């Protein structure tokens, strides 16, 4: 199992450590609900250094990104980021990712930890344009400082005006005494904040400065409940090699203004409409939906499966995502979640589950 630059720090803090995507990662410190609320109402920090980072450089960098990504990276300018996915040749998704334009002819791709090797092979295989590729995943750490109070709490650590960085924009500047750090207004919680990319040798200095500001460490369990309340897809649960971006509600990152891998087939799917869709649902009675539970109709006939589910700490009710035939995907549709012997009633709702007050 791999460690991040901060693994020993998490152990010293008493974190519960679990294997995740080949890494020894902190799943929780004080408890999921407490950590969840810390991020929703204040500020917390996640060590997500297990994520993968690839540099794509040279005159053909953009051509390669346009070929392998569903979104239109030609719209990016320096200092802007874009959510995207790698479509495969069968209509599914190799991975979802964020594309950062560092400067002309230099991009940073941030991919999921569990898919680093697979993504690297995929992008390398399709690099007939001869772009320069560098896998820097093992050299970089990533800290996600998240919550509505993030800017005011961490502003003293940088000369960069954090309030001037718009959502999905970033600056390269000083942070916690370290130069050339990427400060990105991105995150996976829906409560605002920044993601900090730095070299491994600087991770502890930055972490210690955050601890001096009394920022609480947050584990992966709360990261999961936070992202689910926003309806953000998790690779391996809600999207994978068998789910199309159109089925998953990711049509907004699937741009047919250019050609990309499998774009013709996806264009046809858009014209005809997918046969199933990823829905969000709330239980209307007590219960906790879990991944793998059956979604059934009023007669007990299986419609699909829960891809992600939890008891929402913010809402105090069971929430989840799952694929169902399009006829059952309309907002307000009644479905049931098979929880052991009980078919618990649920209603299809619009995302996000959690609305910022």
C-alpha positions in Angstrom: 0.0 0.0 0.0 1.2 3.5 -0.8 1.4 6.3 1.7 0.9 10.0 1.1 3.5 12.5 2.4 1.1 13.1 5.4 0.2 9.5 6.3 2.3 9.6 9.6 0.6 12.9 10.5 -2.9 11.3 10.1 -1.9 8.3 12.3 -0.5 10.7 14.9 -3.8 12.6 14.9 -5.7 9.3 15.7 -7.3 9.0 12.3 -9.0 5.7 11.4 -6.9 4.6 8.4 -8.3 2.4 5.6 -7.0 1.1 2.2 -8.4 3.2 -0.6 -7.3 3.0 -4.2 -4.0 1.4 -3.2 -3.3 4.1 -0.6 -3.4 4.1 3.2 -5.9 6.9 3.8 -7.7 8.6 6.7 -11.4 7.7 6.6 -12.4 9.7 9.7 -11.0 11.6 12.7 -13.8 12.8 15.1 -16.7 11.2 13.2 -18.4 11.5 9.9 -21.3 13.7 11.0 -19.1 16.1 13.0 -16.6 16.4 10.1 -19.4 16.8 7.5 -20.9 19.7 9.5 -17.5 21.3 10.0 -17.2 21.6 6.2 -20.8 22.7 5.6 -20.7 25.5 8.2 -17.0 26.4 8.6 -13.7 25.0 7.1 -11.9 21.7 7.0 -9.0 20.2 5.2 -8.7 16.9 3.3 -5.5 15.1 2.3 -6.4 13.9 -1.2 -2.8 13.4 -2.4 -3.8 10.0 -3.7 -5.3 11.7 -6.8 -3.3 11.4 -10.1 -1.7 14.3 -12.0 -0.5 14.2 -15.6 1.2 17.1 -17.4 0.4 17.4 -21.2 2.8 19.7 -23.0 4.0 20.9 -26.4 2.4 22.2 -29.6 0.1 19.1 -29.8 -1.1 19.1 -26.2 -4.5 20.6 -26.9 -5.1 18.3 -29.9 -4.5 15.2 -27.7 -6.8 16.6 -24.9 -9.5 17.4 -27.4 -9.3 13.8 -28.8 -9.5 12.0 -25.4 -11.8 14.4 -23.5 -15.6 15.0 -24.0 -15.5 18.7 -23.0 -14.1 21.4 -25.3 -10.7 22.4 -23.8 -10.2 25.0 -26.5 -12.4 27.2 -24.4 -9.8 27.3 -21.6 -7.5 30.2 -21.1 -4.5 30.4 -18.7 -5.7 30.0 -15.1 -9.0 28.2 -15.9 -10.0 24.7 -15.2 -12.7 22.5 -16.7 -14.5 19.3 -15.6 -14.5 16.6 -18.3 -14.4 12.9 -18.9 -12.5 10.3 -21.0 -15.2 8.5 -23.1 -14.3 4.9 -24.1 -15.0 3.3 -27.5 -18.1 1.4 -26.2 -20.1 4.3 -24.9 -18.8 4.3 -21.3 -16.4 6.4 -19.3 -12.8 5.6 -18.7 -12.6 8.3 -16.0 -13.8 11.8 -15.1 -11.1 14.4 -14.5 -10.3 18.1 -14.3 -8.3 19.8 -17.0 -6.2 22.9 -16.0 -4.6 25.2 -18.5 -1.3 26.3 -16.9 -0.2 28.2 -20.0 -0.4 27.8 -23.8 0.9 24.3 -24.6 0.9 23.2 -21.0 -2.1 21.5 -19.3 -2.5 19.6 -16.0 -4.9 16.7 -15.9 -6.1 15.6 -12.5 -7.6 12.0 -12.5 -9.0 9.6 -9.9 -6.6 7.7 -7.7 -8.0 4.3 -8.6 -7.6 5.0 -12.3 -4.1 6.5 -12.5 -2.5 3.5 -14.3 -5.5 2.9 -16.5 -5.8 6.5 -17.5 -2.1 6.8 -18.2 -2.2 3.8 -20.6 -5.4 5.2 -22.2 -4.0 8.7 -22.9 -0.6 7.3 -24.0 -2.3 4.8 -26.4 -4.1 7.7 -28.1 -1.2 10.1 -28.2 -0.6 9.8 -32.0 -0.2 13.6 -32.0 3.1 13.3 -30.1 2.3 15.5 -27.2 4.7 15.4 -24.3 3.3 13.4 -21.3 4.6 13.4 -17.8 3.1 11.4 -14.9 3.8 13.5 -11.8 1.3 11.7 -9.6 3.9 10.4 -7.1 5.6 13.8 -6.8 2.7 16.0 -5.9 0.4 16.4 -2.9 -3.1 17.8 -2.9 -4.9 19.4 0.0 -8.6 20.3 -0.3 -9.5 23.1 2.1 -13.2 23.3 1.9 -16.1 25.2 3.5 -17.8 28.7 3.4 -15.2 30.2 5.8 -12.2 29.0 3.8 -11.2 32.4 2.2 -11.3 34.4 5.4 -9.4 31.8 7.4 -6.6 31.1 5.0 -6.1 34.5 3.3 -3.3 35.3 5.7 -1.3 32.4 4.3 -1.0 33.9 0.8 -0.5 37.2 -1.0 -2.9 36.0 -3.7 -6.4 37.6 -3.3 -8.4 34.5 -2.8 -11.8 36.3 -3.2 -10.7 37.3 -6.7 -10.3 33.6 -7.8 -13.6 32.6 -9.4 -15.0 29.1 -9.3 -13.0 26.7 -11.6 -10.2 29.3 -11.9 -6.8 29.0 -10.3 -3.6 31.0 -9.5 0.0 29.9 -9.1 1.4 31.8 -6.2 2.8 31.7 -2.6 1.0 29.7 0.1 2.1 29.1 3.7 5.7 30.2 2.9 6.0 28.0 -0.3 6.3 29.5 -3.8 4.7 28.2 -7.0 1.7 26.5 -5.4 -1.4 26.0 -7.4 -4.4 27.5 -5.6 -7.5 26.3 -7.3 -11.1 27.3 -6.6 -12.4 23.8 -7.1 -13.6 21.0 -4.7 -15.9 18.1 -4.3 -18.1 19.3 -1.4 -20.4 22.1 -2.8 -19.4 24.4 0.1 -16.7 26.4 -1.6 -13.0 26.5 -0.8 -9.7 25.8 -2.6 -7.5 22.9 -3.6 -3.8 23.3 -3.1 -1.3 21.4 -5.3 2.3 21.3 -4.0 5.4 19.2 -4.1 5.4 16.4 -1.6 8.3 17.9 0.4 6.2 21.0 1.1 3.0 19.2 2.1 3.8 19.0 5.9 4.7 22.7 6.1 1.4 23.7 4.5 -0.5 21.2 6.6 1.1 22.5 9.8 0.2 26.1 9.0 -3.4 25.0 8.4 -3.4 23.3 11.8 -2.1 26.5 13.4 -5.2 28.2 12.1 -7.3 25.5 13.9 -8.6 24.1 10.7 -10.0 20.6 11.3 -8.8 17.6 9.4 -11.6 15.8 7.5 -11.6 12.1 6.3 -12.8 10.4 3.2 -16.1 9.3 4.7 -17.3 12.9 5.1 -15.9 13.7 1.6 -18.3 11.0 0.3 -21.4 12.3 2.2 -20.6 15.9 1.2 -20.3 15.0 -2.5 -23.4 12.9 -2.5 -25.5 15.7 -1.0 -24.5 17.7 -4.1 -25.1 14.8 -6.5 -21.5 14.7 -7.7 -20.7 11.4 -9.5 -18.1 9.1 -7.9 -16.2 7.0 -10.4 -16.7 3.3 -9.7 -20.1 4.0 -8.2 -22.2 6.3 -10.4 -20.1 6.3 -13.5 -17.8 3.6 -15.0 -16.8 1.9 -18.2 -20.4 0.9 -18.8 -22.2 4.2 -18.2 -22.4 6.9 -20.8 -22.0 10.5 -19.9 -25.5 11.2 -21.3 -27.0 8.6 -19.1 -25.1 10.0 -16.1 -26.5 13.5 -16.6 -23.1 14.7 -17.9 -24.4 16.0 -21.2 -23.2 19.4 -20.2 -19.5 18.3 -20.4 -20.1 16.4 -23.7 -19.5 18.9 -26.5 -20.3 17.8 -30.1 -18.7 21.0 -31.5 -15.5 18.8 -32.0 -14.6 15.2 -32.6 -13.5 13.0 -29.8 -13.3 9.3 -29.0 -16.7 7.7 -29.7 -18.4 11.1 -30.3 -20.4 9.9 -33.3 -22.0 7.1 -31.2 -22.7 9.4 -28.3 -24.2 12.0 -30.7 -26.7 9.3 -31.9 -27.5 8.4 -28.3 -28.3 12.1 -27.6 -30.5 12.3 -30.7 -32.5 9.2 -29.8 -32.3 9.7 -26.0 -30.7 7.2 -23.6 -32.8 4.3 -22.4 -31.9 4.8 -18.8 -30.9 7.8 -16.6 -29.1 8.4 -13.4 -31.6 9.7 -10.9 -31.5 11.3 -7.5 -34.0 10.1 -4.9 -35.0 10.7 -1.3 -36.6 8.1 0.9 -40.0 9.3 2.2 -39.9 6.8 5.1 -37.1 5.8 7.4 -34.2 3.8 6.0 -30.7 4.1 4.7 -30.1 3.2 1.0 -26.8 1.6 0.3 -24.8 0.9 -2.9 -26.1 -2.3 -4.6 -29.6 -2.2 -3.1 -32.3 -2.8 -5.7 -34.6 0.0 -7.0 -38.0 -1.5 -7.6 -41.4 -0.4 -8.8 -44.7 -0.7 -6.9 -45.0 -4.3 -7.9 -41.5 -5.3 -6.7 -40.1 -5.4 -10.2 -36.4 -4.5 -10.3 -35.8 -1.2 -12.2 -32.1 -0.7 -11.3 -29.7 -0.5 -8.4 -28.5 2.2 -6.0 -25.1 3.4 -7.1 -24.5 5.7 -4.1 -26.6 6.1 -1.0 -26.3 7.3 2.6 -28.2 9.0 5.5 -27.7 12.7 4.7 -26.2 14.4 7.7 -27.5 17.8 6.5 -31.1 16.7 5.7 -31.5 13.8 8.2 -33.0 11.5 5.5 -31.9 8.7 3.3 -30.7 9.9 -0.1 -29.1 8.2 -3.1 -28.4 7.9 -6.8 -29.1 5.1 -9.2 -30.0 4.2 -12.8 -33.6 3.6 -13.8 -35.5 3.4 -17.2 -36.2 6.9 -18.5 -39.9 6.5 -17.8 -39.2 6.5 -14.1 -36.7 9.3 -14.2 -39.0 12.3 -14.0 -38.9 14.5 -10.9 -41.6 13.5 -8.5 -41.8 9.8 -9.8 -42.4 7.2 -7.1 -40.0 4.3 -6.7 -39.0 2.0 -3.9 -35.7 0.9 -2.5 -35.4 -2.7 -1.4 -33.8 -2.5 2.0 -33.6 -6.1 3.2 -37.2 -7.4 3.3 -38.8 -3.9 3.0 -39.6 -2.0 -0.1 -39.1 1.5 1.3 -40.9 4.3 -0.7 -38.8 7.0 -2.3 -39.3 10.0 -4.6 -37.2 11.1 -7.6 -35.9 14.6 -6.8 -33.9 17.4 -8.5 -30.2 17.8 -7.6 -28.6 19.0 -5.5 -30.1 17.4 -2.4 -28.4 20.1 -0.3 -29.2 23.7 -1.1 -26.8 26.3 0.3 -28.8 28.6 2.5 
